[in-house]
Amino acid sequence: MPFFMRPAIVTRRRGYDANAVRFNGTPWLTRGSDLTNNSNGTDGTFSIYVNFMGGDGVRQYIGNSEGDRWNCYKESNNKIYFNWFNGASFDRQLISSNTYTTASGWIHIYSSWQSNTAHLYINGSQDEGTNSANANTIDYTRTEWAIGANDAGGNRLNAEVADLWLSLSQYWAPGTGISKFRDAQGKPVDLGADGSGPGVTPILFLSGETASWHTNKGPGEGLTVNSGPLSDAASTPSD
């Protein structure tokens, strides 16, 4: 009797599918007070996936705190900026070397900082045209936090966004930190229900279903949608 080899059964594991939401230049998110249990400090990490959908050559805020003490935005020169302030005094700045527009598609922005060290990596590669970092304490405790605009609702974001993660206490060197948020194929990593997948619970974590995306899954309490609601994005960084 002939012997037939049974083909091996291959189990395919479904990867993580990040949901993305659309900021179309109208809605933005605000906290209305400081993030719960927030305190001033020197360290932090920020990760986000962004797909700019319009507004090339126009400043667009991704994240901002009252008085511009901490902010991340795409400037009118289409470069990505991070700024930190010690009180009202400018303390640190990162500016990307490269420019990012509607033609760039989905990009992953990763920044981590401590003392007088700061890093900016986009799509897994170092992208620092300007890197100015001091060792002063950053004025994190603010009366307002905003996503998708500045705290007054100006310079609103026109982009698709997924998996916004912010810690104001944890620093990782890029070689360690980036892989916690972006896999070897450049796709998002599952960060867990409360964002603690990287090993630290962030103070701000926006992710999940569109209807509740703005509800902070971290301990810093929720945000309010202004001029909303947010809508489903046409694509995701997991595509």
C-alpha positions as MATLAB code, in Angstrom:
seq = 'MPFFMRPAIVTRRRGYDANAVRFNGTPWLTRGSDLTNNSNGTDGTFSIYVNFMGGDGVRQYIGNSEGDRWNCYKESNNKIYFNWFNGASFDRQLISSNTYTTASGWIHIYSSWQSNTAHLYINGSQDEGTNSANANTIDYTRTEWAIGANDAGGNRLNAEVADLWLSLSQYWAPGTGISKFRDAQGKPVDLGADGSGPGVTPILFLSGETASWHTNKGPGEGLTVNSGPLSDAASTPSD';
ca = [
       0.000    0.000    0.000;
       1.468    3.333   -0.971;
       2.338    5.675    1.848;
       1.139    9.213    1.560;
       2.598   12.022    3.597;
      -0.022   14.192    5.220;
       0.775   17.850    4.562;
       1.795   19.826    7.607;
      -0.893   22.039    9.080;
       0.243   25.635    9.180;
      -1.382   27.816   11.808;
      -1.503   31.440   10.835;
      -1.672   33.948   13.671;
      -3.663   37.045   12.882;
      -1.622   40.155   13.512;
      -2.726   43.219   15.420;
      -5.071   45.497   13.481;
      -4.797   49.054   14.757;
      -7.937   51.142   14.350;
      -7.376   54.632   12.967;
      -9.572   57.731   13.303;
      -9.933   60.781   11.106;
      -9.171   64.302   12.285;
     -10.454   66.279    9.285;
      -9.482   69.770   10.430;
     -12.645   70.254   12.490;
     -12.696   68.036   15.636;
     -10.043   68.130   18.327;
      -9.703   66.747   21.839;
      -9.234   68.556   25.150;
      -8.754   67.472   28.722;
     -10.124   70.571   30.504;
      -7.624   70.184   33.345;
      -4.290   68.544   34.062;
      -3.795   64.849   33.449;
      -4.552   62.936   36.638;
      -1.537   62.133   38.831;
       0.707   64.128   36.539;
       3.916   65.707   37.847;
       6.843   67.677   36.465;
       9.892   65.679   35.431;
      12.702   65.137   32.953;
      11.739   61.903   31.174;
       9.128   60.842   28.663;
       8.202   58.839   25.566;
       5.730   59.579   22.774;
       4.600   57.254   19.988;
       1.945   57.762   17.320;
       0.989   56.721   13.796;
      -0.074   59.593   11.514;
      -1.196   59.853    7.900;
      -1.481   63.516    6.841;
      -4.528   64.037    4.629;
      -4.253   67.749    3.872;
      -2.768   71.044    4.957;
       0.684   70.751    3.426;
       2.614   73.902    4.282;
       0.394   74.671    7.284;
       1.178   74.169   10.971;
      -0.868   71.313   12.423;
      -0.743   70.280   16.071;
      -0.642   66.613   16.988;
      -0.405   67.221   20.751;
      -0.171   70.303   22.949;
      -0.353   71.412   26.571;
      -1.503   74.753   27.921;
       1.076   77.477   27.398;
       2.896   75.321   24.806;
       4.951   73.712   27.592;
       4.962   70.430   25.652;
       3.959   70.123   22.040;
       4.325   68.074   18.886;
       3.314   69.479   15.512;
       4.028   69.549   11.805;
       5.306   73.031   11.004;
       4.590   75.050    7.844;
       7.924   73.754    6.494;
       6.390   70.231    6.758;
       8.941   69.118    9.351;
       7.993   67.466   12.648;
       8.708   69.553   15.752;
       8.844   68.691   19.460;
       9.267   71.456   22.040;
       9.624   71.321   25.824;
       9.678   74.192   28.315;
      11.000   74.595   31.837;
       8.421   77.029   33.153;
       8.191   79.702   30.475;
      11.798   79.136   29.407;
      12.515   77.130   26.252;
      14.449   74.021   27.268;
      14.554   71.396   24.511;
      13.698   71.005   20.857;
      13.710   68.306   18.200;
      13.095   69.057   14.511;
      13.061   66.387   11.828;
      15.523   66.552    8.960;
      12.942   65.250    6.507;
       9.615   66.738    5.489;
       6.266   64.946    5.677;
       3.214   65.705    3.554;
       0.070   64.064    2.240;
       2.316   62.083   -0.112;
       4.179   60.442    2.781;
       1.449   57.986    3.745;
       1.421   56.457    7.200;
       4.404   57.404    9.356;
       5.383   56.292   12.843;
       6.711   59.073   15.071;
       8.752   58.023   18.107;
      10.381   60.381   20.571;
      11.958   59.593   23.925;
      13.842   61.936   26.239;
      15.599   62.141   29.591;
      17.798   64.720   31.290;
      19.842   66.265   28.438;
      19.131   63.457   25.945;
      16.343   63.462   23.353;
      15.626   61.324   20.296;
      13.345   61.583   17.264;
      12.843   58.548   15.039;
      10.370   58.394   12.161;
       9.552   55.080   10.525;
      12.268   53.483   12.615;
      15.066   55.764   11.429;
      16.775   58.606   13.261;
      15.505   61.919   11.901;
      16.971   64.822   13.856;
      17.884   67.946   11.929;
      17.899   69.865   15.197;
      18.488   68.301   18.601;
      18.772   70.766   21.455;
      18.382   69.232   24.907;
      19.088   70.544   28.398;
      18.765   68.780   31.747;
      16.101   70.958   33.358;
      12.801   69.749   34.764;
       9.975   70.010   32.214;
       6.807   71.851   33.185;
       4.371   68.992   32.580;
       1.621   70.035   35.018;
      -0.769   72.174   32.975;
      -4.406   73.234   33.157;
      -5.202   71.940   29.663;
      -4.059   69.230   27.276;
      -5.134   68.964   23.663;
      -4.851   66.477   20.815;
      -5.396   67.473   17.196;
      -5.044   71.220   17.829;
      -3.427   73.609   20.284;
      -5.180   74.101   23.617;
      -7.243   76.976   22.173;
      -8.403   74.910   19.199;
      -6.067   76.511   16.671;
      -3.966   74.864   13.949;
      -6.175   71.792   13.819;
      -4.946   68.486   12.495;
      -5.964   67.116    9.105;
      -4.809   63.512    9.336;
      -5.631   59.928   10.120;
      -4.249   58.863   13.502;
      -3.741   55.578   15.354;
      -2.363   54.459   18.729;
      -1.288   57.657   20.488;
       0.866   56.728   23.512;
       2.422   59.215   25.966;
       4.419   58.626   29.132;
       5.726   61.599   31.097;
       8.034   59.481   33.239;
       9.540   56.687   31.097;
      12.598   56.933   28.849;
      13.830   54.222   26.484;
      16.815   54.411   24.198;
      15.554   54.060   20.605;
      17.067   50.605   20.110;
      14.938   49.351   22.980;
      11.897   51.584   22.688;
      10.903   51.591   19.033;
      10.343   47.828   18.834;
       7.806   48.137   21.644;
       5.566   50.116   19.273;
       6.605   49.113   15.740;
       7.403   45.619   14.482;
      10.042   44.549   11.959;
       7.585   45.104    9.088;
       6.852   48.655   10.232;
       3.387   47.770   11.542;
       1.858   48.713   14.916;
       2.357   46.437   17.903;
      -0.549   45.545   20.196;
      -0.007   47.784   23.228;
      -2.711   46.176   25.375;
      -6.034   47.441   26.653;
      -4.469   50.098   28.894;
      -1.308   50.698   26.871;
       0.884   48.765   29.305;
       2.133   46.325   26.664;
       5.548   48.056   26.433;
       6.033   47.393   30.166;
       4.889   50.795   31.442;
       1.369   52.189   31.747;
       1.253   55.542   29.904;
      -0.524   58.555   31.318;
      -2.283   58.996   27.955;
      -3.257   56.199   25.570;
      -5.764   56.753   22.755;
      -6.632   53.657   20.758;
      -9.410   51.214   19.933;
     -12.863   51.661   18.450;
     -13.658   55.009   16.828;
     -16.613   55.842   19.081;
     -14.459   55.556   22.203;
     -11.032   56.288   20.737;
     -10.841   59.610   22.597;
     -11.490   57.913   25.942;
      -8.082   57.709   27.560;
      -7.202   54.100   28.337;
      -4.343   55.275   30.573;
      -4.766   56.648   34.117;
      -4.691   60.333   33.119;
      -8.505   60.403   32.672;
     -10.510   61.006   29.532;
     -10.658   63.698   26.869;
     -13.588   65.585   25.335;
     -14.279   65.687   21.607;
     -14.870   69.245   20.408;
     -16.763   69.880   17.130;
     -16.889   66.130   16.634;
     -17.363   63.326   16.418;
     -14.234   61.696   15.093;
     -14.875   59.443   12.125;
     -13.389   56.204   10.815;
     -10.177   56.590    8.840;
     -10.098   55.285    5.284;
      -6.959   53.263    6.033;
      -4.853   52.123    8.969;
      -1.115   51.668    9.562;
      -1.812   47.937    9.817;
      -2.905   47.723    6.160;
];
